[in-house]
Amino acid sequence: MRDAESRFVADAMLGSLARKLRILGFDTRYHKKGTDSELTSSAKAEGRIVLTSDRQLWNQRNSRLQVFLITGRSDRERMLSLGAEAESRGIRLVEGDSRCALCNGELVPSTKRELGEQVPVTVLKRHRSFNVCIHCGKVYWKGRHWSRLRKFSYLLRSKKI
């Protein structure tokens, strides 16, 4: 049996981390607006781990809700912090398929023909594989940035780059 994919909700201070986690295959909601109470209620209801850099919110954690205190200023430091938090609690972080960085929607494969004019011609010529978000329609491909982003995935396991 396969482990369940890790699911997160990131507070308003962790938007950049949320986007990277989505790209790496973690179902990550971004709680940009609303109260801490709303954030924790939705996390409980959806079975998500709360990611926060707010010590006050972290201090309110209880046995029914996992809250990870994420430290650091850079995404690299925050990714290391997430990995360390998970390890300290004996939680194995399990990635799924890449998700939309903007809305957390699922991505589905698309052909060059289906994309039409949504993507610049130069990109269509250079790449063979494309994915489209089923929710917002954003198009993704593995450009030069992909290898840099994948390094963040290694941070969750190795704690070094």
Secondary structure, DSSP 8 states (H G I E B T S, - for coil): ------EEEEEGGGHHHHHHHHHTT-EEEEE-SS-HHHHHHHHHHHT-EEEE--HHHHHT-BTTB-EEE---SSHHHHHHHHHHHHHHTT------S-B-TTT--BEEEE-HHHHTTSS-HHHHHH-S-EEEETTT--EEE--THHHHHHHHHHHHHHS--
